[in-house]
Amino acid sequence: MGDDGSISKKSGTQILICDVLKNRLNSKNQYKKALNISAL
């Protein structure tokens, strides 16, 4: 059962890291969109 706990912890941190990276990409895309809109 201890192994299962460590595995779920690892996958949890990986999911968090993926979410952070996704949020960064989304914010970058939204920033570019905002620049394009302001340029228009």
C-alpha positions in Angstrom: 0.0 0.0 0.0 2.9 2.3 0.6 4.1 1.9 -3.0 0.6 2.8 -4.2 0.7 6.0 -2.2 4.1 7.1 -3.6 2.9 6.3 -7.1 -0.2 8.4 -6.7 1.9 11.2 -5.2 4.2 11.2 -8.2 1.4 11.2 -10.7 -0.3 14.0 -8.7 2.8 16.2 -8.9 3.2 15.4 -12.6 -0.4 16.5 -13.2 0.2 19.7 -11.3 3.3 20.4 -13.4 1.4 19.8 -16.6 -1.4 22.1 -15.4 1.1 24.8 -14.6 2.7 24.5 -18.0 -0.7 24.5 -19.7 -1.6 27.6 -17.8 1.6 29.3 -18.9 0.9 28.4 -22.5 -2.7 29.7 -22.2 -1.6 32.9 -20.6 1.1 33.4 -23.4 -1.5 32.8 -26.1 -4.0 35.2 -24.4 -1.2 37.8 -24.1 -0.5 37.4 -27.9 -4.2 37.7 -28.6 -4.4 40.8 -26.5 -1.5 42.3 -28.4 -3.1 41.4 -31.7 -6.4 43.0 -30.6 -4.6 46.2 -29.3 -2.6 46.3 -32.6 -5.9 46.4 -34.5 
